Amino acid sequence: MQAALAWLLAQDPWEGAAVLLGLAYLLLARRESLWCWYAAFASSLIYLVLFRRVGLLMESALQVYYLAMAVYGWWEWRGGARHARPLPISRRPPGWHLAALCAVCAASAVSGALLQRYTQAAWPWADSFVTWGSLLATWMVARKVLENWLWWLLIDSLALALYLERGLYLTAALFAAYLVIVVSGYLEWRRLLSEQLAATPAARPD
């Protein structure tokens, strides 16, 4: 294990650190651990610089949002305005997700066209979709919406292709691992939601 970590950091110390922190974030989020937000903040800070360096401008800008959401998610998960009452896992209806997908596609079309016209951004429309989709999915994680994992399955698949094309191979490997973790995360949160509803039959998702 130590040899694998040493190899990872030797490839590119900053990207290696961001990868390890990103992996820690998702594994901790799967367990509903508050520590996931500390890992998310540190990873986002590093990626803000790395993505700018390789021309993924929307992805770089996205990291600023991730930094803010790491703080927001930490605050929500530890009680927020509920005065330390734990945030429950919830669901959203299919119509909500369809409307959200249409909004993400519309925003991606606009920002993609602007990036194509005014910048040298790589893969402007795909980069835009990953960015806008990630904005929504990260908010869903902070609010503990079950379907965030399904959104990440789509977003991470597209991001994987982006990072391979840009030569961020360690990050691409991280996102390949993410595809496995998000499936297990969805199953784990669905089990936790079932237990939550069984324990409080009158409760309903917010």
N, C-alpha and C positions, 0 to 999 in steps of 0.2 A: 504494500500500500504506500509506504514512504517512497519507494522507488518510483512508483507511478506519479505521485505528486511532484517529486523532484523533476521528472521528465517533463511533466506538463508545464511547470513554471520555467523550465529551461528553454522551451520553444519560444516563448514571448512572455516574460514575467508579468507584464500588466494584463495581457489577454488571459493568461493562465489564471491569474488571481480573480479576474472578473468571471471567468468560467466557473471556478470553484465556488465563488460567492453566489452566482446565479443558480447553481445546482443546489447549494445549501438552502437558498430561498424557497425553491419549489418543494423540496423534501420537507422542510419545516412547515410550509403552508399546508401541505397534505395532512400534517398532524395537527393543524390549527395552533401551531406554536407562535407566540408573539415574537420570538426571535427571528422569524422569517423577514420581518420588516427591517431589521438592522442589516441583514445580509443584502436585501434588496437595495437599500440606500447606498451601501458601499459599492456594489456591483454597478449600479446605474452611474455613479460618479466616474468610474473608470471608463465605461462604455461611451459616455458623452464625448470623451476625447477620441477614443478609438474609431467610432463611426464617422466622426468629422474627418479624420485622417484619410479614410478610404472612400469618401465621397457620398456616403449614405446620409444626406443632410436631414431628411425627415426622421430617420432613426436616431440621429444625434440629438435633434430637438426633442424627441420623445423622452429622452433620458431626464430632461428637466422636469417633465411631468411626473416621471417615475419617482424622482426625488421627493416631490411634493406628496405624491400618493403614498410613499413609504411612511411619511410622517402621519398622513391622514389614516392610513390603514392601521398603524400602530395605535393611534388614539381610539379608533373605532373598536378594535379588537379587545382593547383593555377596558372598555366600558363606555367611553365617549360621553355623550349627553345622558346616557342611561344610568349614570352614577354607579359604575362598576357592575351593572347587570350584563352578563355575557351576551355578545351578539349571536343570535341564532342563525343557522343556515336556512336559506329561503329559496324559492323558485320563482321564475317568471313564466307567464303563459306563452305559447307559440307565437301568438300575434305580436307580442312585445318584441320577441327576437326577430321576427320578420321585418317589423318597422325599423328596428335597430340596424339590421343588415342593409336595408335600403338606404338609410342615412349614411352608413359607413361607405357604401359604394358611391353615393353622390359626392360626399366630401373627398373621396379618393380621386374621383374623376376631375374635380376642380383643381385640387392641389397638384395632381399629376400633370395636368395640362400646364399649370403655371411653372412647375419645376422644369418641364420639358422646354418651355419657351425661354425662360430667363436664367436658368442655371445649367451647370454641367453635371447635375445629379445622375447617378447610375440607377437604372430601372425605376424611373419616377413614379409610374402608376402602381407597381408592385410595392415599392417602398412606402408609398402613400397608404395603400390598403393595410399593410402591416402596422403602420403608425396609427391610423384612425381606429383600426380594430383593436389594437393594444390599449388605446386610451379607454375604450369601453370595457374591455375585458379586465383591465386592472381595477377599474372602479367596481366591477362585479366581484372581484376577489376581496376588495376592501369591505364590501357590503355582504360578503359570504353568500353570493348567489350561486347556486349549484352549477348552473349551466356555464359558468365561466370556463370550466375545464373543456367543454365542447368547443367554445370559441377559440381557446388556445390551441386545440388540435388543428384547426384550420389555419390560424395565424402562424403557428410555429412551423407548419409544413411549408408555407410560402417563404417564411424567413430563412429556413434551412437552405432553400435554393439561392436566396440572395447572398447569404454568407459564403456559400461555396463559390459562387461566381466572383465575389470580391476578394477571395483568398483568405478569408477568416476561418481557417480550417478548425481551429480549436473551438471557436464559437459554433461552427456548424455541427461539430461532434456533440457539443452541449445541447443543441436543439434537437438532434437526433435522440438523445437521451430524454429530453423533455417529452417527446412524442409518446414514449413508454410511460413516463411518470404521470402525464396528464390523464391517461386512461385509468391508471390505478387511483389517481386523485379523485376522479369522477366517481368511481365505484366506492371509494372510501367515504366521500362526503354524502353519497346517496344512502349508504348504510347508516351514517351518523344522523342524517335527516330522518330516516325511518325510526330510529331509536328516539330521536327528539320528539317526533309526533306521537309515538306510542306512549311516551312518558307524560305528554301534555296533550291529550286528545282534542281539547278545545282550541289549541293553538292553530293558527294559520300563517302561511308565509306572508311577510309584509310586502 
